[in-house]
Amino acid sequence: MLPKIGSVKAARILAHCGIAHSKTLAGLSERQRGELITFFRA
């Protein structure tokens, strides 16, 4: 978990990036990883 990111906020971020909540970090595609990186850099 990241500081200040609870389960509700994490679910919203995953939905925004098109990632299922059951995915592990290792199971993400390159596109999904890129979406998360872009989201947190903004």
mmJSON file of the N, C-alpha and C atoms, coordinates in Angstrom:
{"data_MODEL":{"atom_site":{
"group_PDB":["ATOM","ATOM","ATOM","ATOM","ATOM","ATOM","ATOM","ATOM","ATOM","ATOM","ATOM","ATOM","ATOM","ATOM","ATOM","ATOM","ATOM","ATOM","ATOM","ATOM","ATOM","ATOM","ATOM","ATOM","ATOM","ATOM","ATOM","ATOM","ATOM","ATOM","ATOM","ATOM","ATOM","ATOM","ATOM","ATOM","ATOM","ATOM","ATOM","ATOM","ATOM","ATOM","ATOM","ATOM","ATOM","ATOM","ATOM","ATOM","ATOM","ATOM","ATOM","ATOM","ATOM","ATOM","ATOM","ATOM","ATOM","ATOM","ATOM","ATOM","ATOM","ATOM","ATOM","ATOM","ATOM","ATOM","ATOM","ATOM","ATOM","ATOM","ATOM","ATOM","ATOM","ATOM","ATOM","ATOM","ATOM","ATOM","ATOM","ATOM","ATOM","ATOM","ATOM","ATOM","ATOM","ATOM","ATOM","ATOM","ATOM","ATOM","ATOM","ATOM","ATOM","ATOM","ATOM","ATOM","ATOM","ATOM","ATOM","ATOM","ATOM","ATOM","ATOM","ATOM","ATOM","ATOM","ATOM","ATOM","ATOM","ATOM","ATOM","ATOM","ATOM","ATOM","ATOM","ATOM","ATOM","ATOM","ATOM","ATOM","ATOM","ATOM","ATOM","ATOM","ATOM","ATOM"],
"id":[1,2,3,4,5,6,7,8,9,10,11,12,13,14,15,16,17,18,19,20,21,22,23,24,25,26,27,28,29,30,31,32,33,34,35,36,37,38,39,40,41,42,43,44,45,46,47,48,49,50,51,52,53,54,55,56,57,58,59,60,61,62,63,64,65,66,67,68,69,70,71,72,73,74,75,76,77,78,79,80,81,82,83,84,85,86,87,88,89,90,91,92,93,94,95,96,97,98,99,100,101,102,103,104,105,106,107,108,109,110,111,112,113,114,115,116,117,118,119,120,121,122,123,124,125,126],
"type_symbol":["N","C","C","N","C","C","N","C","C","N","C","C","N","C","C","N","C","C","N","C","C","N","C","C","N","C","C","N","C","C","N","C","C","N","C","C","N","C","C","N","C","C","N","C","C","N","C","C","N","C","C","N","C","C","N","C","C","N","C","C","N","C","C","N","C","C","N","C","C","N","C","C","N","C","C","N","C","C","N","C","C","N","C","C","N","C","C","N","C","C","N","C","C","N","C","C","N","C","C","N","C","C","N","C","C","N","C","C","N","C","C","N","C","C","N","C","C","N","C","C","N","C","C","N","C","C"],
"label_atom_id":["N","CA","C","N","CA","C","N","CA","C","N","CA","C","N","CA","C","N","CA","C","N","CA","C","N","CA","C","N","CA","C","N","CA","C","N","CA","C","N","CA","C","N","CA","C","N","CA","C","N","CA","C","N","CA","C","N","CA","C","N","CA","C","N","CA","C","N","CA","C","N","CA","C","N","CA","C","N","CA","C","N","CA","C","N","CA","C","N","CA","C","N","CA","C","N","CA","C","N","CA","C","N","CA","C","N","CA","C","N","CA","C","N","CA","C","N","CA","C","N","CA","C","N","CA","C","N","CA","C","N","CA","C","N","CA","C","N","CA","C","N","CA","C","N","CA","C"],
"label_alt_id":[null,null,null,null,null,null,null,null,null,null,null,null,null,null,null,null,null,null,null,null,null,null,null,null,null,null,null,null,null,null,null,null,null,null,null,null,null,null,null,null,null,null,null,null,null,null,null,null,null,null,null,null,null,null,null,null,null,null,null,null,null,null,null,null,null,null,null,null,null,null,null,null,null,null,null,null,null,null,null,null,null,null,null,null,null,null,null,null,null,null,null,null,null,null,null,null,null,null,null,null,null,null,null,null,null,null,null,null,null,null,null,null,null,null,null,null,null,null,null,null,null,null,null,null,null,null],
"label_comp_id":["MET","MET","MET","LEU","LEU","LEU","PRO","PRO","PRO","LYS","LYS","LYS","ILE","ILE","ILE","GLY","GLY","GLY","SER","SER","SER","VAL","VAL","VAL","LYS","LYS","LYS","ALA","ALA","ALA","ALA","ALA","ALA","ARG","ARG","ARG","ILE","ILE","ILE","LEU","LEU","LEU","ALA","ALA","ALA","HIS","HIS","HIS","CYS","CYS","CYS","GLY","GLY","GLY","ILE","ILE","ILE","ALA","ALA","ALA","HIS","HIS","HIS","SER","SER","SER","LYS","LYS","LYS","THR","THR","THR","LEU","LEU","LEU","ALA","ALA","ALA","GLY","GLY","GLY","LEU","LEU","LEU","SER","SER","SER","GLU","GLU","GLU","ARG","ARG","ARG","GLN","GLN","GLN","ARG","ARG","ARG","GLY","GLY","GLY","GLU","GLU","GLU","LEU","LEU","LEU","ILE","ILE","ILE","THR","THR","THR","PHE","PHE","PHE","PHE","PHE","PHE","ARG","ARG","ARG","ALA","ALA","ALA"],
"label_asym_id":["A","A","A","A","A","A","A","A","A","A","A","A","A","A","A","A","A","A","A","A","A","A","A","A","A","A","A","A","A","A","A","A","A","A","A","A","A","A","A","A","A","A","A","A","A","A","A","A","A","A","A","A","A","A","A","A","A","A","A","A","A","A","A","A","A","A","A","A","A","A","A","A","A","A","A","A","A","A","A","A","A","A","A","A","A","A","A","A","A","A","A","A","A","A","A","A","A","A","A","A","A","A","A","A","A","A","A","A","A","A","A","A","A","A","A","A","A","A","A","A","A","A","A","A","A","A"],
"label_entity_id":["1","1","1","1","1","1","1","1","1","1","1","1","1","1","1","1","1","1","1","1","1","1","1","1","1","1","1","1","1","1","1","1","1","1","1","1","1","1","1","1","1","1","1","1","1","1","1","1","1","1","1","1","1","1","1","1","1","1","1","1","1","1","1","1","1","1","1","1","1","1","1","1","1","1","1","1","1","1","1","1","1","1","1","1","1","1","1","1","1","1","1","1","1","1","1","1","1","1","1","1","1","1","1","1","1","1","1","1","1","1","1","1","1","1","1","1","1","1","1","1","1","1","1","1","1","1"],
"label_seq_id":[1,1,1,2,2,2,3,3,3,4,4,4,5,5,5,6,6,6,7,7,7,8,8,8,9,9,9,10,10,10,11,11,11,12,12,12,13,13,13,14,14,14,15,15,15,16,16,16,17,17,17,18,18,18,19,19,19,20,20,20,21,21,21,22,22,22,23,23,23,24,24,24,25,25,25,26,26,26,27,27,27,28,28,28,29,29,29,30,30,30,31,31,31,32,32,32,33,33,33,34,34,34,35,35,35,36,36,36,37,37,37,38,38,38,39,39,39,40,40,40,41,41,41,42,42,42],
"pdbx_PDB_ins_code":[null,null,null,null,null,null,null,null,null,null,null,null,null,null,null,null,null,null,null,null,null,null,null,null,null,null,null,null,null,null,null,null,null,null,null,null,null,null,null,null,null,null,null,null,null,null,null,null,null,null,null,null,null,null,null,null,null,null,null,null,null,null,null,null,null,null,null,null,null,null,null,null,null,null,null,null,null,null,null,null,null,null,null,null,null,null,null,null,null,null,null,null,null,null,null,null,null,null,null,null,null,null,null,null,null,null,null,null,null,null,null,null,null,null,null,null,null,null,null,null,null,null,null,null,null,null],
"Cartn_x":[0.83,0.0,0.878,0.312,0.969,0.38,1.182,0.634,-0.531,-1.561,-2.758,-3.597,-3.364,-4.171,-4.875,-6.159,-6.955,-7.597,-8.424,-9.022,-9.986,-10.733,-11.68,-10.931,-9.934,-9.161,-8.397,-7.87,-7.162,-8.112,-9.342,-10.324,-10.643,-10.748,-11.016,-9.86,-8.639,-7.459,-7.394,-7.612,-7.583,-8.666,-9.859,-10.95,-10.591,-9.998,-9.587,-8.566,-7.675,-6.624,-7.057,-8.266,-8.754,-8.104,-7.862,-7.193,-8.144,-8.26,-9.099,-8.455,-9.282,-8.74,-8.032,-8.261,-7.636,-6.245,-5.84,-4.533,-3.412,-2.315,-1.112,-0.212,0.767,1.68,2.41,2.803,3.508,2.6,1.292,0.354,-0.117,0.398,-0.026,0.659,-0.059,0.533,1.36,2.119,2.918,2.023,0.88,-0.05,-0.564,-0.942,-1.469,-0.407,0.81,1.898,2.107,2.076,2.229,1.125,-0.104,-1.24,-1.018,-0.582,-0.355,0.777,1.856,2.986,2.549,1.823,1.333,0.405,-0.475,-1.413,-0.685,0.318,0.989,2.009,2.471,3.374,2.634,1.364,0.574,0.229],
"Cartn_y":[-1.186,0.0,1.255,2.279,3.576,4.426,5.32,6.208,7.019,7.183,7.957,7.345,6.081,5.379,4.239,4.415,3.377,2.478,1.572,0.603,1.257,2.267,2.929,3.715,4.475,5.252,4.328,3.222,2.253,1.66,1.349,0.798,1.806,3.083,4.12,4.258,4.202,4.312,3.13,1.93,0.742,0.804,1.245,1.371,2.403,3.508,4.556,4.019,3.147,2.595,1.319,0.847,-0.354,-1.627,-1.716,-2.865,-3.533,-4.847,-5.598,-5.581,-5.5,-5.423,-6.709,-7.803,-9.074,-9.247,-8.32,-8.417,-8.162,-8.893,-8.615,-7.708,-7.115,-6.238,-7.013,-8.231,-9.056,-9.44,-9.448,-9.852,-8.729,-7.523,-6.387,-6.392,-5.922,-5.775,-4.489,-4.333,-3.113,-1.879,-1.986,-0.86,-0.491,-1.503,-1.249,-0.633,-1.125,-0.527,0.929,1.176,2.542,3.454,2.948,3.734,4.123,3.176,3.46,4.472,4.293,5.225,6.627,6.73,8.022,8.648,7.837,8.345,8.927,8.22,8.687,9.787,9.931,11.035,12.34,12.268,13.485,14.205],
"Cartn_z":[0.0,0.0,0.0,-0.506,-0.495,0.621,1.2,2.22,1.659,2.462,2.132,1.014,0.677,-0.335,0.376,0.642,1.279,0.23,0.696,-0.223,-1.215,-0.788,-1.687,-2.757,-2.348,-3.314,-4.262,-3.749,-4.597,-5.634,-5.234,-6.166,-7.265,-6.916,-7.92,-8.904,-8.386,-9.251,-10.207,-9.691,-10.543,-11.611,-11.234,-12.207,-13.275,-12.861,-13.801,-14.802,-14.343,-15.199,-15.918,-15.665,-16.327,-15.841,-14.539,-13.947,-12.964,-13.057,-12.119,-10.736,-9.693,-8.335,-7.913,-8.618,-8.267,-8.884,-9.753,-10.401,-9.402,-9.572,-8.791,-9.629,-9.006,-9.729,-10.818,-10.527,-11.514,-12.68,-12.464,-13.5,-14.399,-14.204,-15.017,-16.375,-17.376,-18.704,-18.735,-19.796,-19.948,-19.988,-20.677,-20.753,-19.371,-18.588,-17.25,-16.349,-16.43,-15.642,-16.04,-17.345,-17.84,-17.349,-17.332,-16.822,-15.361,-14.55,-13.123,-12.943,-13.675,-13.571,-13.965,-15.064,-15.509,-14.488,-13.902,-12.912,-11.702,-11.198,-9.98,-10.227,-11.456,-11.765,-11.947,-12.274,-12.522,-11.244],
"occupancy":[1.0,1.0,1.0,1.0,1.0,1.0,1.0,1.0,1.0,1.0,1.0,1.0,1.0,1.0,1.0,1.0,1.0,1.0,1.0,1.0,1.0,1.0,1.0,1.0,1.0,1.0,1.0,1.0,1.0,1.0,1.0,1.0,1.0,1.0,1.0,1.0,1.0,1.0,1.0,1.0,1.0,1.0,1.0,1.0,1.0,1.0,1.0,1.0,1.0,1.0,1.0,1.0,1.0,1.0,1.0,1.0,1.0,1.0,1.0,1.0,1.0,1.0,1.0,1.0,1.0,1.0,1.0,1.0,1.0,1.0,1.0,1.0,1.0,1.0,1.0,1.0,1.0,1.0,1.0,1.0,1.0,1.0,1.0,1.0,1.0,1.0,1.0,1.0,1.0,1.0,1.0,1.0,1.0,1.0,1.0,1.0,1.0,1.0,1.0,1.0,1.0,1.0,1.0,1.0,1.0,1.0,1.0,1.0,1.0,1.0,1.0,1.0,1.0,1.0,1.0,1.0,1.0,1.0,1.0,1.0,1.0,1.0,1.0,1.0,1.0,1.0],
"B_iso_or_equiv":[0.0,0.0,0.0,0.0,0.0,0.0,0.0,0.0,0.0,0.0,0.0,0.0,0.0,0.0,0.0,0.0,0.0,0.0,0.0,0.0,0.0,0.0,0.0,0.0,0.0,0.0,0.0,0.0,0.0,0.0,0.0,0.0,0.0,0.0,0.0,0.0,0.0,0.0,0.0,0.0,0.0,0.0,0.0,0.0,0.0,0.0,0.0,0.0,0.0,0.0,0.0,0.0,0.0,0.0,0.0,0.0,0.0,0.0,0.0,0.0,0.0,0.0,0.0,0.0,0.0,0.0,0.0,0.0,0.0,0.0,0.0,0.0,0.0,0.0,0.0,0.0,0.0,0.0,0.0,0.0,0.0,0.0,0.0,0.0,0.0,0.0,0.0,0.0,0.0,0.0,0.0,0.0,0.0,0.0,0.0,0.0,0.0,0.0,0.0,0.0,0.0,0.0,0.0,0.0,0.0,0.0,0.0,0.0,0.0,0.0,0.0,0.0,0.0,0.0,0.0,0.0,0.0,0.0,0.0,0.0,0.0,0.0,0.0,0.0,0.0,0.0],
"pdbx_formal_charge":[null,null,null,null,null,null,null,null,null,null,null,null,null,null,null,null,null,null,null,null,null,null,null,null,null,null,null,null,null,null,null,null,null,null,null,null,null,null,null,null,null,null,null,null,null,null,null,null,null,null,null,null,null,null,null,null,null,null,null,null,null,null,null,null,null,null,null,null,null,null,null,null,null,null,null,null,null,null,null,null,null,null,null,null,null,null,null,null,null,null,null,null,null,null,null,null,null,null,null,null,null,null,null,null,null,null,null,null,null,null,null,null,null,null,null,null,null,null,null,null,null,null,null,null,null,null],
"auth_seq_id":[1,1,1,2,2,2,3,3,3,4,4,4,5,5,5,6,6,6,7,7,7,8,8,8,9,9,9,10,10,10,11,11,11,12,12,12,13,13,13,14,14,14,15,15,15,16,16,16,17,17,17,18,18,18,19,19,19,20,20,20,21,21,21,22,22,22,23,23,23,24,24,24,25,25,25,26,26,26,27,27,27,28,28,28,29,29,29,30,30,30,31,31,31,32,32,32,33,33,33,34,34,34,35,35,35,36,36,36,37,37,37,38,38,38,39,39,39,40,40,40,41,41,41,42,42,42],
"auth_comp_id":["MET","MET","MET","LEU","LEU","LEU","PRO","PRO","PRO","LYS","LYS","LYS","ILE","ILE","ILE","GLY","GLY","GLY","SER","SER","SER","VAL","VAL","VAL","LYS","LYS","LYS","ALA","ALA","ALA","ALA","ALA","ALA","ARG","ARG","ARG","ILE","ILE","ILE","LEU","LEU","LEU","ALA","ALA","ALA","HIS","HIS","HIS","CYS","CYS","CYS","GLY","GLY","GLY","ILE","ILE","ILE","ALA","ALA","ALA","HIS","HIS","HIS","SER","SER","SER","LYS","LYS","LYS","THR","THR","THR","LEU","LEU","LEU","ALA","ALA","ALA","GLY","GLY","GLY","LEU","LEU","LEU","SER","SER","SER","GLU","GLU","GLU","ARG","ARG","ARG","GLN","GLN","GLN","ARG","ARG","ARG","GLY","GLY","GLY","GLU","GLU","GLU","LEU","LEU","LEU","ILE","ILE","ILE","THR","THR","THR","PHE","PHE","PHE","PHE","PHE","PHE","ARG","ARG","ARG","ALA","ALA","ALA"],
"auth_asym_id":["A","A","A","A","A","A","A","A","A","A","A","A","A","A","A","A","A","A","A","A","A","A","A","A","A","A","A","A","A","A","A","A","A","A","A","A","A","A","A","A","A","A","A","A","A","A","A","A","A","A","A","A","A","A","A","A","A","A","A","A","A","A","A","A","A","A","A","A","A","A","A","A","A","A","A","A","A","A","A","A","A","A","A","A","A","A","A","A","A","A","A","A","A","A","A","A","A","A","A","A","A","A","A","A","A","A","A","A","A","A","A","A","A","A","A","A","A","A","A","A","A","A","A","A","A","A"],
"auth_atom_id":["N","CA","C","N","CA","C","N","CA","C","N","CA","C","N","CA","C","N","CA","C","N","CA","C","N","CA","C","N","CA","C","N","CA","C","N","CA","C","N","CA","C","N","CA","C","N","CA","C","N","CA","C","N","CA","C","N","CA","C","N","CA","C","N","CA","C","N","CA","C","N","CA","C","N","CA","C","N","CA","C","N","CA","C","N","CA","C","N","CA","C","N","CA","C","N","CA","C","N","CA","C","N","CA","C","N","CA","C","N","CA","C","N","CA","C","N","CA","C","N","CA","C","N","CA","C","N","CA","C","N","CA","C","N","CA","C","N","CA","C","N","CA","C","N","CA","C"],
"pdbx_PDB_model_num":[1,1,1,1,1,1,1,1,1,1,1,1,1,1,1,1,1,1,1,1,1,1,1,1,1,1,1,1,1,1,1,1,1,1,1,1,1,1,1,1,1,1,1,1,1,1,1,1,1,1,1,1,1,1,1,1,1,1,1,1,1,1,1,1,1,1,1,1,1,1,1,1,1,1,1,1,1,1,1,1,1,1,1,1,1,1,1,1,1,1,1,1,1,1,1,1,1,1,1,1,1,1,1,1,1,1,1,1,1,1,1,1,1,1,1,1,1,1,1,1,1,1,1,1,1,1]
}}}
